[in-house]
Amino acid sequence: MSKWYPKNGRVIFHVDMNSFYASVEAAHDPSLKGKPVAIAGNPEERRGIIVTSSYEARAKGVRTTMPLWQAKRLCPDLIVLRPNFDRYRAASSKMFKMMAEITSLVQPVSIDEGYLDISSCQSLGSPLEIATQLQTRIKNELDLPCSIGIAPNKFLAKMASDMKKPMGITVLRKRDLPEKLWPLQVAEMYGIGQKTGTKLNGIGVNTIGDLVQADPYQLKRLLGVNGERLQRRAKGDDMSPVDPEAIYDFKSIGNSETLPEDTTDEAVILSLLRKLARKVSTRLTRKEVVGQTVQLMIRYFDRRTITRSVTQTAYLATELDIFSVATDLFDQHWDGRPIRLLGVTVQGLIERNQIVEQLDLFRYQEQIGDEAINEVIKQLTERYGKNPFVNQFTEKNVAHDQPRTSFQKDFLDDFRNDKE
């Protein structure tokens, strides 16, 4: 059996549940099987947004992020359901326990996907046999479909799992790349979004194969260090480990600054909070990470220091989002005494490229608007040298009726606790 396992390499699985939310609903209610089903945050509202949909709905043109009215126009018989978080969490927990029975090297990425390192699992069979057994067990016991990518590293395993859906198993070796990977459009490569794809197209990089052959210096000028990293991955190189401890890694990025003099002037305080939010956002962007928790530190004139934090339902990295949450915390916890120092920190960081987002059910429409607003404000700030809307952000912008914890983070906490 050892012939199926490289002597000096790794065998990595990427397990990706297919249309997870809709599949869980169909497993719970078999009458939904074979029908076009979609999950939406507010199905009663005409302006609701599709979160995910079954393959039957996708065949009619229904897509994630599509407005509900448009989806119903494409598919009049679409069955729209509200999300059931407890149901999804329970199914996910069972799926990850099955993975953990194969190997202790399991790294959850989100509620519906994770990596396994089976390099030392020769006694269980060949990689293809292990993948088939896992896929069959998940289907038989949970009635849920999944796709599995098998490769020598995480990046290739992720690409492989996307090649056959639903219920696919794909082996992607380095020798297969010229035939299976490089002909794909560069925008299909994991880690390349629409903006990056457009930039690459602008220099004649249209396929992943073009990226492999591209001038490294030109890529670096265009995309910075990310250009080099993307090219390495396109060549099939990725040394990142399958790290079960990643769910314990709560890194942070923060900035603090002492005021010229102790003050209670709210205009001065808000100006500094905005400055700190900008610095933190810049560092998050440079490191290509996002976070969910914002922490505010207030040091008073007598050196007494307090820290307060809140965890959002969505990942955030923009200056406006960080500033909004920081000012909300400030309004809640400042006691009116003179302030000497302020600090803003974003915690619970993960790489942007490691996120396979389950669409935020509560804030998606708000986020669409925020992205457009942020771009306009950025352009005006560059033109006039300052933000013309700075006074518009002195009010609290975080909705108090939204959940204060992330469904994704709750799930990872559950997985961690199950292991302990």
Summary of the structure (lengths in Angstrom):
residues: 420
radius of gyration: 23.5
end to end distance: 32.8
largest distance: 72.0
contacts: 1324
relative contact order: 0.11
helix: 47%
strand: 21%
